[in-house]
């Protein structure tokens, strides 16, 4: 392996861990690459977490035809990275993230002028396209060609793309973009001012019983026990009537605020539609209604009480809660900002369908 390629692989792995530590990426979302030469770059593989990534796991890609060298499967967004390197000979590092504030700002669908020295004077916004599609790639390429000085790009309802001559600069661009977008969102969005709500706890199912942790106490119940009351009855109904293996009550302020204001939360961000559901219902806080609201997704709003989030593991349920918190803030931002819109229903349902029938099944099949 050439020294340039070895150095590029080490830099990508380090960048992934730094991004994870700063909260700019989560789990396997987003992708990172580094230029190796005029014709090749290395990129993170599809579906691998940043915390366990090794230099040898990265995939070498020919930027001329996007072909991968070796047996690894490169990120499905490799085309966007290839375009960035072709259009910008000075760019040596590319980061695509779903970072919170940039993602929320992206729902406005338009760019903005900025005097931040790292961002190139203007941050464009690429039109929406489903992830990993030529539509999204063309939209990003169009903006990159039209704004040759821009170092950061918003991807409508999806995330951000950040460029740099090396890892340090690309990382600094991502952080600068998050700070600038955070200030814009904060200026437009009044505080949630949601009242405190009772804790309904989180639980996991094991065999015929489930274990509920609430207010620091852990108890074990049978979901079919007719004597269940309150939070235990809620969790029990969900286990009886759905395939959930873990349940989390989300009490984040933005989620509670949306649970008081919305009848249905139509996602403005595509990661929420994919992981939580194409439409998230708001129901009265009864056990049966909550369980019924989870039939089509992994989250349901309880009026005035936040939301219930489910998954096959506690980690998955907590991830749904995290995305719902970001999605609720985006919904609130969209409600007070002109030009914002929810995802097209067809796109939202298609993303959810693909996730449930393909990605989730592949994940379940892993050893």
DRENDO-1510 file (C-alpha; in Angstrom, 1 decimal, always signed):
<recs>
REC; n; res; u; v; w
REC; 1; UNK; +0.0; +0.0; +0.0 .
REC; 2; UNK; +1.3; +3.4; -1.0 .
REC; 3; UNK; +2.1; +5.9; +1.9 .
REC; 4; UNK; -0.5; +8.3; +0.6 .
REC; 5; UNK; -3.2; +5.7; +0.8 .
REC; 6; UNK; -2.2; +4.5; +4.2 .
REC; 7; UNK; -2.2; +8.1; +5.5 .
REC; 8; UNK; -5.7; +8.7; +4.0 .
REC; 9; UNK; -7.1; +5.6; +5.6 .
REC; 10; UNK; -5.8; +6.6; +9.0 .
REC; 11; UNK; -7.2; +10.1; +8.6 .
REC; 12; UNK; -10.7; +8.9; +7.7 .
REC; 13; UNK; -10.8; +6.6; +10.7 .
REC; 14; UNK; -9.7; +9.4; +13.0 .
REC; 15; UNK; -12.2; +11.8; +11.5 .
REC; 16; UNK; -15.1; +9.4; +12.0 .
REC; 17; UNK; -14.2; +9.0; +15.7 .
REC; 18; UNK; -13.9; +12.7; +16.2 .
REC; 19; UNK; -17.2; +13.3; +14.5 .
REC; 20; UNK; -18.8; +10.7; +16.7 .
REC; 21; UNK; -17.3; +12.2; +19.8 .
REC; 22; UNK; -18.6; +15.7; +18.9 .
REC; 23; UNK; -22.1; +14.5; +18.1 .
REC; 24; UNK; -21.9; +15.3; +14.4 .
REC; 25; UNK; -22.6; +11.8; +13.3 .
REC; 26; UNK; -24.4; +8.8; +14.9 .
REC; 27; UNK; -24.2; +5.1; +14.4 .
REC; 28; UNK; -23.5; +4.3; +10.7 .
REC; 29; UNK; -25.1; +7.5; +9.3 .
REC; 30; UNK; -23.1; +9.8; +7.0 .
REC; 31; UNK; -19.9; +9.0; +5.3 .
REC; 32; UNK; -16.3; +10.2; +5.2 .
REC; 33; UNK; -13.6; +10.1; +2.5 .
REC; 34; UNK; -10.1; +11.2; +1.7 .
REC; 35; UNK; -8.3; +11.8; -1.6 .
REC; 36; UNK; -5.5; +9.4; -2.3 .
REC; 37; UNK; -4.5; +10.7; -5.8 .
REC; 38; UNK; -5.9; +12.5; -8.8 .
REC; 39; UNK; -7.9; +9.4; -9.6 .
REC; 40; UNK; -8.7; +7.6; -6.4 .
REC; 41; UNK; -10.1; +8.2; -2.9 .
REC; 42; UNK; -10.9; +6.0; +0.1 .
REC; 43; UNK; -14.3; +6.1; +1.7 .
REC; 44; UNK; -16.1; +4.5; +4.7 .
REC; 45; UNK; -17.8; +1.2; +3.9 .
REC; 46; UNK; -21.6; +0.8; +3.9 .
REC; 47; UNK; -23.2; +0.0; +7.2 .
REC; 48; UNK; -20.2; +0.1; +9.5 .
REC; 49; UNK; -20.1; +2.0; +12.8 .
REC; 50; UNK; -17.4; +4.7; +13.2 .
REC; 51; UNK; -16.4; +3.4; +16.6 .
REC; 52; UNK; -15.1; +0.1; +15.4 .
REC; 53; UNK; -13.8; +1.2; +12.0 .
REC; 54; UNK; -10.2; +0.2; +11.0 .
REC; 55; UNK; -8.1; +1.6; +8.2 .
REC; 56; UNK; -8.2; -1.7; +6.4 .
REC; 57; UNK; -12.0; -1.6; +6.4 .
REC; 58; UNK; -12.1; +1.5; +4.1 .
REC; 59; UNK; -12.8; +1.0; +0.4 .
REC; 60; UNK; -10.6; +2.4; -2.4 .
REC; 61; UNK; -12.7; +4.0; -5.2 .
REC; 62; UNK; -11.8; +5.2; -8.7 .
REC; 63; UNK; -13.4; +8.7; -8.9 .
REC; 64; UNK; -13.6; +8.4; -12.7 .
REC; 65; UNK; -16.2; +5.6; -12.8 .
REC; 66; UNK; -16.9; +5.0; -9.1 .
REC; 67; UNK; -15.7; +1.5; -9.3 .
REC; 68; UNK; -14.4; -0.1; -6.0 .
REC; 69; UNK; -11.1; -1.8; -5.8 .
REC; 70; UNK; -11.2; -4.9; -3.6 .
REC; 71; UNK; -14.0; -6.8; -1.9 .
REC; 72; UNK; -15.5; -4.1; +0.4 .
REC; 73; UNK; -18.7; -2.3; -0.3 .
REC; 74; UNK; -18.3; +1.5; -0.4 .
REC; 75; UNK; -20.8; +4.0; +1.0 .
REC; 76; UNK; -23.8; +4.3; -1.3 .
REC; 77; UNK; -23.1; +8.1; -1.5 .
REC; 78; UNK; -19.7; +7.5; -3.2 .
REC; 79; UNK; -20.9; +9.4; -6.3 .
REC; 80; UNK; -21.3; +12.6; -4.3 .
REC; 81; UNK; -17.7; +12.3; -3.0 .
REC; 82; UNK; -16.4; +11.5; -6.5 .
REC; 83; UNK; -18.1; +14.6; -7.9 .
REC; 84; UNK; -16.6; +16.8; -5.1 .
REC; 85; UNK; -13.1; +15.6; -5.9 .
REC; 86; UNK; -13.5; +16.0; -9.7 .
REC; 87; UNK; -15.0; +19.5; -9.4 .
REC; 88; UNK; -12.5; +20.7; -6.7 .
REC; 89; UNK; -8.9; +19.6; -7.4 .
REC; 90; UNK; -7.9; +21.4; -4.1 .
REC; 91; UNK; -10.3; +19.3; -2.0 .
REC; 92; UNK; -8.6; +16.4; -0.2 .
REC; 93; UNK; -11.3; +15.4; +2.4 .
REC; 94; UNK; -15.1; +15.1; +2.3 .
REC; 95; UNK; -17.5; +14.7; +5.2 .
REC; 96; UNK; -21.3; +14.0; +4.8 .
REC; 97; UNK; -23.2; +14.2; +8.1 .
REC; 98; UNK; -26.7; +14.3; +9.4 .
REC; 99; UNK; -25.7; +16.8; +12.1 .
REC; 100; UNK; -28.6; +18.2; +14.0 .
REC; 101; UNK; -28.6; +22.0; +13.4 .
REC; 102; UNK; -27.6; +21.9; +9.8 .
REC; 103; UNK; -30.2; +19.2; +9.1 .
REC; 104; UNK; -32.9; +21.3; +10.8 .
REC; 105; UNK; -31.8; +24.4; +8.9 .
REC; 106; UNK; -31.9; +22.4; +5.6 .
REC; 107; UNK; -35.7; +22.0; +5.8 .
REC; 108; UNK; -36.0; +25.6; +4.6 .
REC; 109; UNK; -34.7; +24.5; +1.2 .
REC; 110; UNK; -32.5; +27.5; +0.5 .
REC; 111; UNK; -29.0; +28.5; +1.2 .
REC; 112; UNK; -27.7; +31.5; +3.1 .
REC; 113; UNK; -24.9; +34.1; +3.0 .
REC; 114; UNK; -22.4; +33.9; +5.8 .
REC; 115; UNK; -19.3; +35.8; +6.9 .
REC; 116; UNK; -17.8; +32.8; +8.6 .
REC; 117; UNK; -14.2; +32.6; +7.1 .
REC; 118; UNK; -14.4; +28.8; +6.7 .
REC; 119; UNK; -17.6; +28.6; +4.8 .
REC; 120; UNK; -16.7; +30.4; +1.6 .
REC; 121; UNK; -19.2; +33.3; +1.8 .
REC; 122; UNK; -22.3; +31.2; +0.9 .
REC; 123; UNK; -23.8; +27.9; +2.0 .
REC; 124; UNK; -26.0; +26.6; -0.9 .
REC; 125; UNK; -28.9; +24.1; -0.3 .
REC; 126; UNK; -29.2; +21.1; -2.7 .
REC; 127; UNK; -32.8; +20.2; -3.7 .
REC; 128; UNK; -34.2; +17.1; -2.1 .
REC; 129; UNK; -33.5; +13.7; -3.4 .
REC; 130; UNK; -33.9; +10.3; -1.8 .
REC; 131; UNK; -30.6; +9.1; -0.2 .
REC; 132; UNK; -28.2; +7.1; -2.4 .
REC; 133; UNK; -30.0; +8.2; -5.6 .
REC; 134; UNK; -28.8; +9.9; -8.8 .
REC; 135; UNK; -31.4; +12.6; -8.1 .
REC; 136; UNK; -29.6; +13.6; -4.9 .
REC; 137; UNK; -26.2; +13.3; -6.5 .
REC; 138; UNK; -27.2; +15.6; -9.4 .
REC; 139; UNK; -28.7; +18.1; -7.0 .
REC; 140; UNK; -25.5; +18.3; -4.9 .
REC; 141; UNK; -23.3; +18.4; -8.0 .
REC; 142; UNK; -25.3; +21.3; -9.5 .
REC; 143; UNK; -24.8; +23.4; -6.3 .
REC; 144; UNK; -21.1; +22.5; -6.1 .
REC; 145; UNK; -20.5; +23.6; -9.7 .
REC; 146; UNK; -22.6; +26.8; -9.3 .
REC; 147; UNK; -20.8; +27.9; -6.1 .
REC; 148; UNK; -17.1; +27.0; -6.5 .
REC; 149; UNK; -16.0; +28.9; -3.3 .
REC; 150; UNK; -18.5; +27.2; -1.0 .
REC; 151; UNK; -17.1; +24.7; +1.4 .
REC; 152; UNK; -20.3; +23.5; +3.0 .
REC; 153; UNK; -23.6; +22.5; +1.4 .
REC; 154; UNK; -27.0; +21.8; +3.0 .
REC; 155; UNK; -28.9; +18.8; +1.6 .
REC; 156; UNK; -32.6; +19.6; +2.0 .
REC; 157; UNK; -34.3; +17.5; +4.7 .
REC; 158; UNK; -31.3; +15.3; +4.8 .
REC; 159; UNK; -28.0; +16.7; +6.2 .
REC; 160; UNK; -24.8; +18.4; +5.1 .
REC; 161; UNK; -21.7; +18.0; +3.0 .
REC; 162; UNK; -18.5; +19.6; +4.1 .
REC; 163; UNK; -15.2; +19.9; +2.1 .
REC; 164; UNK; -11.6; +20.7; +3.1 .
REC; 165; UNK; -8.1; +20.4; +1.9 .
REC; 166; UNK; -7.5; +17.9; +4.7 .
REC; 167; UNK; -9.2; +16.2; +7.6 .
REC; 168; UNK; -8.7; +19.1; +10.0 .
REC; 169; UNK; -10.2; +21.7; +7.7 .
REC; 170; UNK; -13.2; +19.6; +6.7 .
REC; 171; UNK; -13.8; +18.9; +10.3 .
REC; 172; UNK; -13.6; +22.6; +11.1 .
REC; 173; UNK; -16.0; +23.4; +8.3 .
REC; 174; UNK; -18.5; +20.9; +9.7 .
REC; 175; UNK; -18.3; +22.4; +13.2 .
REC; 176; UNK; -18.5; +26.0; +11.8 .
REC; 177; UNK; -21.6; +25.0; +9.8 .
REC; 178; UNK; -23.3; +23.5; +12.9 .
REC; 179; UNK; -22.6; +26.7; +14.9 .
REC; 180; UNK; -23.9; +29.0; +12.2 .
REC; 181; UNK; -27.0; +26.9; +11.6 .
REC; 182; UNK; -27.6; +26.6; +15.3 .
REC; 183; UNK; -27.6; +30.3; +15.7 .
REC; 184; UNK; -30.1; +30.7; +12.9 .
REC; 185; UNK; -32.4; +28.0; +14.3 .
REC; 186; UNK; -32.2; +29.5; +17.8 .
REC; 187; UNK; -33.1; +33.0; +16.5 .
REC; 188; UNK; -36.2; +31.8; +14.7 .
REC; 189; UNK; -37.4; +29.2; +17.2 .
REC; 190; UNK; -38.9; +30.2; +20.5 .
REC; 191; UNK; -38.1; +28.0; +23.5 .
REC; 192; UNK; -40.3; +24.9; +23.7 .
REC; 193; UNK; -41.6; +25.9; +27.2 .
REC; 194; UNK; -43.1; +22.4; +27.6 .
REC; 195; UNK; -44.2; +21.5; +31.1 .
REC; 196; UNK; -42.6; +18.7; +33.0 .
REC; 197; UNK; -44.4; +15.4; +32.4 .
REC; 198; UNK; -44.4; +12.2; +34.4 .
REC; 199; UNK; -41.8; +9.6; +33.7 .
REC; 200; UNK; -43.3; +6.5; +32.0 .
REC; 201; UNK; -39.9; +4.7; +32.0 .
REC; 202; UNK; -38.2; +2.3; +29.6 .
REC; 203; UNK; -38.5; -1.4; +29.3 .
REC; 204; UNK; -37.2; -4.5; +27.6 .
REC; 205; UNK; -38.9; -7.8; +26.9 .
REC; 206; UNK; -37.3; -11.1; +27.7 .
REC; 207; UNK; -39.3; -14.2; +27.0 .
REC; 208; UNK; -42.7; -14.1; +28.5 .
REC; 209; UNK; -42.0; -11.1; +30.8 .
REC; 210; UNK; -40.8; -7.5; +30.5 .
REC; 211; UNK; -38.6; -5.5; +32.8 .
REC; 212; UNK; -39.6; -1.9; +33.4 .
REC; 213; UNK; -37.2; +0.7; +34.8 .
REC; 214; UNK; -39.0; +3.8; +36.1 .
REC; 215; UNK; -37.9; +6.5; +38.6 .
REC; 216; UNK; -34.8; +4.5; +39.4 .
REC; 217; UNK; -36.7; +1.3; +40.3 .
REC; 218; UNK; -36.7; -1.9; +38.2 .
REC; 219; UNK; -39.7; -4.3; +38.2 .
REC; 220; UNK; -40.6; -7.3; +36.1 .
REC; 221; UNK; -44.2; -7.9; +34.8 .
REC; 222; UNK; -46.1; -10.3; +32.5 .
REC; 223; UNK; -47.7; -8.3; +29.6 .
REC; 224; UNK; -50.9; -10.2; +29.8 .
REC; 225; UNK; -51.5; -9.6; +33.5 .
REC; 226; UNK; -54.9; -7.9; +33.8 .
REC; 227; UNK; -53.8; -6.2; +37.1 .
REC; 228; UNK; -51.3; -4.0; +35.3 .
REC; 229; UNK; -51.9; -0.3; +35.8 .
REC; 230; UNK; -50.4; +3.0; +34.7 .
REC; 231; UNK; -47.0; +2.9; +33.0 .
REC; 232; UNK; -46.8; -0.9; +33.4 .
REC; 233; UNK; -50.1; -1.3; +31.6 .
REC; 234; UNK; -48.9; +0.9; +28.8 .
REC; 235; UNK; -45.7; -1.1; +28.3 .
REC; 236; UNK; -47.6; -4.4; +28.6 .
REC; 237; UNK; -50.1; -3.4; +25.9 .
REC; 238; UNK; -47.3; -2.5; +23.5 .
REC; 239; UNK; -45.7; -5.9; +24.0 .
REC; 240; UNK; -49.0; -7.7; +23.6 .
REC; 241; UNK; -50.1; -5.9; +20.5 .
REC; 242; UNK; -46.8; -5.1; +18.6 .
REC; 243; UNK; -43.5; -6.9; +17.8 .
REC; 244; UNK; -41.5; -4.4; +19.9 .
REC; 245; UNK; -38.8; -5.8; +22.2 .
REC; 246; UNK; -37.9; -2.5; +23.8 .
REC; 247; UNK; -39.9; +0.6; +24.8 .
REC; 248; UNK; -38.6; +4.1; +25.7 .
REC; 249; UNK; -40.6; +7.1; +26.9 .
REC; 250; UNK; -39.2; +10.3; +25.3 .
REC; 251; UNK; -39.8; +13.4; +27.4 .
REC; 252; UNK; -37.6; +15.9; +25.5 .
REC; 253; UNK; -39.0; +19.4; +25.6 .
REC; 254; UNK; -39.5; +19.7; +21.8 .
REC; 255; UNK; -41.2; +16.3; +21.6 .
REC; 256; UNK; -43.5; +17.2; +24.5 .
REC; 257; UNK; -44.3; +20.5; +22.7 .
REC; 258; UNK; -45.1; +18.8; +19.5 .
REC; 259; UNK; -47.3; +16.2; +21.3 .
REC; 260; UNK; -49.4; +19.1; +22.6 .
REC; 261; UNK; -49.7; +20.8; +19.2 .
REC; 262; UNK; -49.8; +18.2; +16.5 .
REC; 263; UNK; -52.4; +15.7; +15.4 .
REC; 264; UNK; -49.9; +13.9; +13.2 .
REC; 265; UNK; -46.2; +14.6; +12.9 .
REC; 266; UNK; -45.2; +14.3; +9.2 .
REC; 267; UNK; -41.4; +14.1; +9.2 .
REC; 268; UNK; -39.4; +17.0; +7.7 .
REC; 269; UNK; -36.2; +15.0; +7.9 .
REC; 270; UNK; -35.8; +11.7; +6.1 .
REC; 271; UNK; -33.9; +9.9; +8.8 .
REC; 272; UNK; -36.9; +10.2; +11.0 .
REC; 273; UNK; -39.2; +8.9; +8.3 .
REC; 274; UNK; -36.9; +6.0; +7.7 .
REC; 275; UNK; -36.3; +4.9; +11.3 .
REC; 276; UNK; -39.4; +6.0; +13.1 .
REC; 277; UNK; -42.2; +6.1; +10.6 .
REC; 278; UNK; -43.6; +8.0; +7.6 .
REC; 279; UNK; -46.3; +9.5; +9.8 .
REC; 280; UNK; -46.2; +9.7; +13.6 .
REC; 281; UNK; -49.6; +9.8; +15.1 .
REC; 282; UNK; -50.6; +11.8; +18.2 .
REC; 283; UNK; -53.1; +9.8; +20.4 .
REC; 284; UNK; -54.7; +10.1; +23.7 .
REC; 285; UNK; -52.5; +8.6; +26.4 .
REC; 286; UNK; -54.2; +5.2; +26.9 .
REC; 287; UNK; -52.4; +1.9; +26.7 .
REC; 288; UNK; -54.5; +0.5; +23.7 .
REC; 289; UNK; -54.4; +3.7; +21.7 .
REC; 290; UNK; -50.6; +4.0; +22.1 .
REC; 291; UNK; -50.1; +0.4; +21.0 .
REC; 292; UNK; -52.5; +1.0; +18.0 .
REC; 293; UNK; -50.5; +4.1; +17.0 .
REC; 294; UNK; -47.3; +2.0; +16.8 .
REC; 295; UNK; -48.7; -0.4; +14.1 .
REC; 296; UNK; -47.2; +1.6; +11.2 .
REC; 297; UNK; -44.0; +2.8; +12.9 .
REC; 298; UNK; -41.7; +2.9; +15.8 .
REC; 299; UNK; -43.0; +6.1; +17.5 .
REC; 300; UNK; -46.3; +7.5; +18.7 .
REC; 301; UNK; -47.0; +10.8; +20.3 .
REC; 302; UNK; -49.0; +10.8; +23.6 .
REC; 303; UNK; -50.9; +14.0; +23.8 .
REC; 304; UNK; -49.1; +16.3; +26.2 .
REC; 305; UNK; -46.8; +13.6; +27.5 .
REC; 306; UNK; -44.1; +13.3; +24.8 .
REC; 307; UNK; -43.7; +10.0; +22.9 .
REC; 308; UNK; -43.3; +6.3; +23.1 .
REC; 309; UNK; -40.5; +4.9; +21.0 .
REC; 310; UNK; -39.8; +1.2; +20.2 .
REC; 311; UNK; -37.2; -1.0; +18.8 .
REC; 312; UNK; -35.8; -4.6; +18.7 .
REC; 313; UNK; -33.3; -3.5; +21.3 .
REC; 314; UNK; -33.1; -0.7; +23.9 .
REC; 315; UNK; -30.4; +0.9; +21.8 .
REC; 316; UNK; -32.7; +1.0; +18.8 .
REC; 317; UNK; -35.6; +2.5; +20.8 .
REC; 318; UNK; -33.3; +5.2; +22.2 .
REC; 319; UNK; -32.1; +5.9; +18.6 .
REC; 320; UNK; -35.7; +6.4; +17.6 .
REC; 321; UNK; -36.1; +8.8; +20.6 .
REC; 322; UNK; -33.0; +10.7; +19.6 .
REC; 323; UNK; -34.2; +11.1; +16.0 .
REC; 324; UNK; -37.7; +12.1; +17.2 .
REC; 325; UNK; -36.2; +14.9; +19.3 .
REC; 326; UNK; -34.3; +16.2; +16.3 .
REC; 327; UNK; -37.4; +15.8; +14.1 .
REC; 328; UNK; -39.6; +17.5; +16.6 .
REC; 329; UNK; -37.3; +20.5; +16.6 .
REC; 330; UNK; -37.3; +20.6; +12.8 .
REC; 331; UNK; -41.1; +20.4; +12.9 .
REC; 332; UNK; -41.3; +23.4; +15.3 .
REC; 333; UNK; -38.8; +25.3; +13.2 .
REC; 334; UNK; -40.8; +24.6; +10.0 .
REC; 335; UNK; -44.0; +25.8; +11.7 .
REC; 336; UNK; -42.5; +29.3; +12.2 .
REC; 337; UNK; -40.2; +29.6; +9.2 .
REC; 338; UNK; -41.5; +30.4; +5.6 .
REC; 339; UNK; -40.7; +27.9; +2.9 .
REC; 340; UNK; -40.4; +24.8; +5.0 .
REC; 341; UNK; -42.4; +21.7; +4.2 .
REC; 342; UNK; -42.7; +18.1; +5.3 .
REC; 343; UNK; -41.3; +15.3; +3.1 .
REC; 344; UNK; -43.4; +14.2; +0.2 .
REC; 345; UNK; -45.7; +11.4; +1.5 .
REC; 346; UNK; -44.6; +9.1; -1.3 .
REC; 347; UNK; -40.9; +9.6; -0.5 .
REC; 348; UNK; -41.5; +9.2; +3.2 .
REC; 349; UNK; -43.4; +5.9; +2.8 .
REC; 350; UNK; -40.9; +4.6; +0.3 .
REC; 351; UNK; -38.0; +5.3; +2.7 .
REC; 352; UNK; -39.8; +3.6; +5.5 .
REC; 353; UNK; -40.6; +0.6; +3.3 .
REC; 354; UNK; -37.0; +0.2; +2.1 .
REC; 355; UNK; -35.7; +0.4; +5.6 .
REC; 356; UNK; -38.1; -2.2; +7.0 .
REC; 357; UNK; -37.9; -4.7; +4.1 .
REC; 358; UNK; -34.2; -4.4; +3.3 .
REC; 359; UNK; -31.9; -2.7; +5.7 .
REC; 360; UNK; -33.5; -3.8; +9.0 .
REC; 361; UNK; -33.7; -7.4; +7.7 .
REC; 362; UNK; -30.0; -7.4; +6.7 .
REC; 363; UNK; -29.2; -6.0; +10.2 .
REC; 364; UNK; -31.2; -8.7; +11.9 .
REC; 365; UNK; -29.3; -11.4; +9.9 .
REC; 366; UNK; -25.9; -10.2; +11.0 .
REC; 367; UNK; -24.1; -12.6; +13.4 .
</recs>
